[in-house]
Amino acid sequence: MKNILITGGAGFIGSHLVRLMVNKYPQYNIINLDKLTYAGNLANLKDVQYSPNYRFVKGDICDFIFIQKLFAEYNIDGVIHLAAESHVDRSIKDPFSFAQTNVMGTLSLLQTARLFWEGSFEGKLFYHVSTDEVYGSLKDDGTFFLETTKYDPHSPYSASKASSDHFVRAFYDTYGFPVKISNCSNNYGSYQFPEKLIPLFINNIRNNKPLPVYGKGENVRDWLYVEDHASAIDLIFHKGRKGETYNIGGFNEWKNIDLIKLMIKVVDKFLGRPEGSSESLITYVTDRAGHDLRYAIDSTKLHNELGWSPSLQFEEGIERTVRWYLENQEWLDNVTSGDYQRYYDEMYK
């Protein structure tokens, strides 16, 4: 019986990974550690909350004493670390909280795991989930981020994630500590906090609210379906090589404005509106400070070594995603109103 700690498991990507691991590996105990900040929502995991191999723990990864007690109580064998502050606009307004959570929180977990596993790293693993934003920005020239691409972060968020990546690698080099790292492209799918582009715009189209587009909407992102990301993490965790980094991307680049027009087309269709009628909601706004032009991940290493590929085409994934948000309006309304957070604040006083 392995005891696997997943940090940030009540968040968007984390909840999909927790669900996969709980259902796929009944022989594992999955411990979901989440601080339940604004982006953490246990409603994301209602379908597995009573599973015998699942436990939820509310706590802060920056609390070093608490993390040590947690490792001792659950005899942790492996960590999949997703807990992070992740919104670029928030990092521009409050870089300190990003440094605290993403850097010091990661260091708290690393040091605890190293001390707890000291003397025998056999069968142990610390898997750190990172982002393609640490690589900086690409020109519109057909190049891609590789695992060997030089780090060049441009926002406080990406700088904090780059720092945490460096600490993970430093523990591998200094202590022989067993680690793996993955850097992923933009995720989309169900249960994403609606400050992010795709759920925000689906909700705004539904409610005939403005669709704010930075600059001219020419920034390019590589989009990855969240369930494909979870399956890649599962594969890397079990079969990837220790000390290695794996890029996870969808080979799926879209200019923001083209993505928005596709979403408008799909949402209008599902709502029975004339196709493209909601394009009138598009509102161009001042560009974000330090806005990277283009991200594009090369996942060839992951495909060649472990056989992973995205499972579906983007248009199909967008249709699934739009349908989910339109059919789960109660979840979306609870999140946008903040009711979910007040409920959990009361429960975990």
Summary of the structure (lengths in Angstrom):
residues: 349
radius of gyration: 19.8
end to end distance: 31.7
largest distance: 65.7
contacts: 1165
relative contact order: 0.13
helix: 47%
strand: 18%
